[in-house]
Amino acid sequence: MYISIRVVHTYKFILFPATFLLQMYCPYIYVCGINGVTEAFFFAIMSQVEVERHNLRLLGFSLLFLALSLCLSYMFGTVGFIFANIANMIIRISFSIKYITEFYDTIDMVYRMIPNIPEIMLITVCGSTALLSKFVLEVIADSVLGYICHIIIGCLSITLVLQYTWMAEDTSFKLFIKSILPNRIRDKLE
């Protein structure tokens, strides 16, 4: 993101809070993805009466979001609006998970959604490398070397994530990846 903003706009633009807003938008996208999955399942298993009752709850969630937006925007500025969105999504996810655990009569499904220690370590390492890359670009702001370092660090991070995912995931992920690869590469993986 930093490189694209830097290439398209001047260095002055990077000093504005746009890059910080984009950084905070990344966790929001992640939380939206989780909310989408939990609410899709949630709506799929609800009866018509429950859907109508939940629509009233969504009205309450909207009012809570409005209050959070006002408070957090006042406290943190523009980024407070993103924080309010994240908080709203987390509340909705919590409600959906509560309903899903009642549907399955067990909380085991929820525990399987929580990242394990290696996943948390991987997220920490990738986040740290992204932060390191940002600092490298700030120090060597206008040089090609800075951009190359940023791209290399990003490529190493994504390679690490893909490697871990390949080793840790079940066969459905591997079958999907193999299905989109050309035959000559697919044969080498088997």
C-alpha positions in Angstrom: 0.0 0.0 0.0 2.8 2.4 1.0 4.5 2.0 -2.4 1.4 2.6 -4.4 0.6 5.7 -2.4 4.2 6.9 -2.8 4.3 6.2 -6.5 0.9 7.8 -7.3 1.1 10.7 -4.9 3.8 13.0 -3.6 5.7 12.5 -0.4 3.5 15.1 1.3 0.5 12.8 0.9 2.2 10.1 2.9 2.6 12.4 5.9 -1.2 12.7 6.1 -3.1 10.0 8.0 -4.1 8.2 4.9 -1.5 5.4 5.3 -2.6 4.9 9.0 -6.2 4.7 7.9 -5.3 2.1 5.4 -3.4 0.2 8.0 -6.4 0.2 10.3 -8.6 -0.8 7.5 -6.8 -4.2 7.1 -8.0 -5.6 10.5 -11.5 -4.3 9.6 -11.5 -6.3 6.4 -10.5 -9.4 8.4 -13.2 -8.9 11.0 -15.8 -8.3 8.2 -14.8 -11.6 6.6 -15.4 -13.5 9.9 -18.7 -11.6 10.4 -19.8 -12.6 6.9 -19.2 -16.3 7.5 -20.8 -16.4 11.0 -23.8 -14.3 10.0 -24.3 -16.3 6.8 -24.5 -19.5 8.8 -26.6 -17.8 11.4 -29.2 -16.6 8.9 -29.2 -20.0 7.2 -30.3 -21.8 10.3 -32.8 -19.3 11.6 -36.5 -19.6 11.1 -38.6 -16.7 9.7 -39.7 -15.6 13.1 -36.1 -15.6 14.4 -35.0 -13.6 11.3 -37.6 -10.9 12.1 -36.6 -10.8 15.7 -32.9 -10.5 14.7 -33.7 -7.6 12.4 -34.7 -5.7 15.6 -31.4 -6.7 17.1 -29.6 -5.3 14.1 -31.4 -2.0 14.6 -30.0 -2.0 18.1 -26.5 -2.9 16.7 -26.9 0.1 14.3 -27.7 2.5 17.2 -24.8 1.1 19.1 -22.6 1.6 16.1 -23.8 5.2 15.7 -22.9 5.9 19.4 -19.5 4.3 19.0 -18.9 6.2 15.8 -19.6 9.5 17.5 -17.5 8.8 20.6 -14.5 7.1 18.9 -14.4 9.7 16.1 -14.4 12.4 18.7 -11.6 10.7 20.6 -9.4 9.4 17.7 -10.4 11.4 14.7 -11.1 9.7 11.4 -9.6 6.5 12.4 -12.2 6.3 15.2 -14.8 5.5 12.6 -12.9 2.4 11.6 -12.5 1.4 15.3 -16.3 1.8 15.6 -16.8 -0.5 12.6 -14.4 -3.1 14.1 -16.1 -3.0 17.5 -19.6 -3.3 15.8 -18.4 -6.3 13.8 -16.9 -8.0 16.9 -20.2 -7.5 18.8 -22.1 -9.1 15.9 -19.6 -11.9 15.6 -20.0 -12.6 19.3 -23.8 -12.7 19.0 -23.6 -15.1 16.0 -21.1 -17.4 17.8 -23.4 -17.5 20.8 -26.3 -18.6 18.6 -24.1 -21.1 16.7 -22.9 -22.8 19.9 -26.6 -23.1 21.0 -27.4 -24.7 17.7 -24.6 -27.3 18.0 -25.0 -27.7 21.8 -21.2 -27.5 22.1 -18.6 -24.9 22.2 -16.0 -27.1 20.5 -16.7 -25.5 17.2 -15.8 -22.1 18.6 -12.5 -23.3 20.0 -11.5 -24.7 16.6 -11.9 -21.1 15.2 -9.4 -19.7 17.6 -5.8 -19.6 16.2 -3.3 -21.9 17.8 0.1 -20.9 19.1 2.0 -21.4 15.7 -0.6 -19.3 13.9 -0.4 -16.5 16.5 3.4 -16.6 16.2 3.2 -16.5 12.4 0.8 -13.5 12.5 3.2 -11.8 14.9 6.2 -12.5 12.7 4.4 -11.2 9.6 3.1 -8.2 11.4 6.6 -7.4 12.7 8.1 -7.7 9.2 5.5 -5.4 7.8 6.3 -2.9 10.5 10.0 -3.3 9.8 9.4 -2.8 6.1 7.5 0.4 6.9 10.4 1.7 8.9 12.9 0.7 6.2 10.9 2.7 3.7 10.7 5.7 6.0 14.5 5.7 6.4 15.3 5.1 2.7 12.1 6.9 1.5 13.1 8.0 -2.0 15.4 5.3 -3.2 14.9 2.2 -5.3 16.6 0.2 -2.5 13.8 1.0 -0.1 11.2 -0.2 -2.5 13.1 -3.4 -3.2 13.6 -4.1 0.5 9.8 -3.6 1.0 8.9 -5.9 -1.8 11.4 -8.6 -0.6 10.1 -8.5 3.0 6.5 -8.7 1.7 7.3 -11.7 -0.5 9.0 -13.5 2.3 6.0 -12.9 4.6 3.5 -14.2 2.1 5.7 -17.2 1.3 5.9 -18.0 5.0 2.1 -17.7 5.4 1.5 -19.9 2.3 4.0 -22.5 3.5 2.4 -22.8 6.9 -1.0 -22.9 5.4 0.0 -25.6 3.0 1.5 -27.7 5.9 -1.2 -27.1 8.5 -4.4 -27.2 6.5 -6.4 -30.2 5.6 -6.7 -31.8 2.2 -9.5 -29.6 0.9 -7.2 -26.5 0.7 -4.5 -28.6 -1.0 -7.0 -29.9 -3.5 -8.2 -26.4 -4.3 -4.6 -25.2 -4.9 -3.8 -28.2 -7.0 -6.9 -27.6 -9.1 -5.9 -24.1 -10.1 -2.3 -25.0 -10.9 -1.1 -26.1 -14.4 -0.7 -29.8 -14.8 3.2 -29.8 -14.9 3.4 -28.0 -11.5 0.6 -30.1 -10.1 2.4 -33.3 -10.9 5.6 -32.1 -9.1 3.5 -31.6 -5.9 2.3 -35.1 -5.8 
